[in-house]
Amino acid sequence: MAKAKKPSPEIKVIPPKKIVRKLAVGQEVQGRVRRLADFGAFIDIGVGTDGLVHVSEIAQRRVNKPSDVLSVGQEVTAWIKNLDKEHNRISLTLIPPGTRTIRDLKKGEVVKGTVTRIENYGIFVDIGVGYDGMVHVKEMSHGYLNHPSDMVSIGDEVEAEVLNVRRRRGQIDLSMRAVMPEPEPEPKPEAETDLFDDEEEEAPAPTTFEYALKKAQSRRKKKEGKRRKRQWFEEADDDIISRTLQLAEE
């Protein structure tokens, strides 16, 4: 069996490039775009290994393709998002630290913003996360509102509560009504009273004995009526018989 050939001593195994500069998460770096892909951009920041900016970290707003925002050779300012020393990988972001994004929003949170657009069905508000929130006309006030322009104008500052966040779609539902105090209920009209007539007092409910007594009296009256009726028929029959006999004798 032939023995495996030993590698020539002239062949050198080149190790992967190592980061030569000390880096830290959150550190600001300057770089140049070297390559674009559908999922992000590779940035040369001068440390021997390119950093990757994911498409979701290119801007606050939604970016469909990195080429819509960046171009090869473009100089950018980035911040280190994560360091994977074991695999020698660098994750970058082009969104400055402290900048709020749609991922930071929480349901029930109260936000402030500026009205940017008015439609028949509601208004759109810039709340500083790269996506405008939408306030439906029904969520603008407690009462009926004919048109949003009857209440606000473009450029007005408003306060609203976050109802729902659809991060993948970039949709934010807001409610101005939720942060408004509840309207006081209208006073009920007082019942009209006759100033000249005394109010009749409500008769108290009969007792058990009184109820039984009234019922017995009612039965007695019915029996008495039947007896009188029967007596009247009997007297009428006697009178008819008497008159018939008199006619027969004549």
Order of alpha helices (4+ residues) and beta strands (2+ residues): beta-beta-beta-beta-beta-beta-beta-beta-beta-beta-alpha
